[in-house]
Amino acid sequence: MDTPKRKRCNKRKGCKLSEQEKAARRAAREAKLKGAKMRTPEELSQALGIGLNQAYAALAQGEIRGAVRLNQRWLIPDRVIERILNGEQPLSAA
């Protein structure tokens, strides 16, 4: 990545980033997330056209096969979302 490295400071609270540095980091973070093979519940709800609460409920009930929970964070593989959208993997009946 071509993002500028954070400057070291002797201040206790750290250095403040310029607006240009903030924008570069934001763009790099968005590019990294776009290239990721795992998606968040927010992206799942957008892809399926359901509410965020419904997405979390489906994850908690095990209706989304292949979803992984790491601590308090849900991760859903891209291929699982694609299979659901293509009708290859139906949501489990609750």
C-alpha positions as CSV (number, residue, x, y, z in Angstrom):
1,M,0.0,0.0,0.0
2,D,1.1,3.5,-0.7
3,T,-0.3,5.1,2.4
4,P,2.0,7.4,4.4
5,K,3.4,5.9,7.5
6,R,2.4,7.5,10.8
7,K,4.9,9.9,12.2
8,R,6.4,9.1,15.6
9,C,5.8,11.7,18.3
10,N,6.9,12.1,21.8
11,K,3.5,13.4,22.7
12,R,1.5,11.2,25.0
13,K,-1.7,11.3,22.8
14,G,0.1,10.8,19.5
15,C,0.3,12.8,16.3
16,K,-2.6,14.3,14.5
17,L,-2.9,13.2,10.9
18,S,-3.5,15.7,8.2
19,E,-6.7,15.6,6.1
20,Q,-4.7,14.3,3.2
21,E,-3.2,11.5,5.3
22,K,-6.7,10.6,6.7
23,A,-8.1,10.5,3.1
24,A,-5.3,8.2,2.0
25,R,-5.8,5.8,4.9
26,R,-9.5,5.8,4.4
27,A,-9.1,5.0,0.7
28,A,-6.6,2.2,1.5
29,R,-8.9,0.7,4.1
30,E,-11.9,0.8,1.6
31,A,-9.7,-0.9,-1.0
32,K,-8.6,-3.6,1.4
33,L,-12.2,-4.3,2.5
34,K,-13.4,-4.4,-1.2
35,G,-10.8,-7.0,-2.0
36,A,-11.6,-9.1,1.0
37,K,-13.1,-12.6,0.6
38,M,-15.1,-12.3,3.8
39,R,-18.0,-9.9,4.3
40,T,-19.7,-8.3,7.3
41,P,-23.4,-8.7,8.4
42,E,-24.0,-5.2,7.1
43,E,-22.8,-6.2,3.6
44,L,-24.9,-9.4,3.9
45,S,-28.0,-7.5,4.7
46,Q,-27.5,-5.1,1.7
47,A,-26.8,-8.0,-0.6
48,L,-29.9,-10.0,0.5
49,G,-32.1,-6.9,0.8
50,I,-33.0,-7.6,4.4
51,G,-32.6,-5.6,7.6
52,L,-29.5,-5.7,9.7
53,N,-31.4,-7.2,12.7
54,Q,-32.8,-10.0,10.4
55,A,-29.2,-10.7,9.2
56,Y,-27.9,-11.0,12.8
57,A,-30.9,-13.2,13.7
58,A,-30.2,-15.5,10.7
59,L,-26.5,-15.7,11.7
60,A,-27.3,-16.4,15.4
61,Q,-29.8,-19.2,14.4
62,G,-27.4,-20.8,12.1
63,E,-29.4,-20.1,8.9
64,I,-26.3,-18.9,7.1
65,R,-24.2,-22.0,6.6
66,G,-20.5,-21.2,6.4
67,A,-20.6,-18.0,8.5
68,V,-17.9,-17.8,11.2
69,R,-18.0,-15.9,14.5
70,L,-14.7,-14.7,15.8
71,N,-15.2,-13.3,19.3
72,Q,-18.1,-10.9,18.8
73,R,-17.6,-10.4,15.0
74,W,-19.4,-12.3,12.3
75,L,-17.6,-13.0,9.0
76,I,-19.5,-14.4,6.0
77,P,-17.5,-15.8,3.0
78,D,-18.3,-14.2,-0.4
79,R,-19.0,-17.6,-1.9
80,V,-21.8,-18.2,0.7
81,I,-23.5,-15.0,-0.2
82,E,-23.2,-15.7,-3.9
83,R,-24.7,-19.2,-3.4
84,I,-27.6,-17.7,-1.5
85,L,-28.2,-15.1,-4.2
86,N,-28.0,-17.8,-7.0
87,G,-30.5,-20.0,-5.1
88,E,-27.9,-22.8,-4.6
89,Q,-27.9,-22.6,-0.9
90,P,-31.3,-21.8,0.6
91,L,-31.6,-20.2,4.0
92,S,-32.5,-22.9,6.6
93,A,-36.0,-22.8,7.8
94,A,-36.2,-21.6,11.4
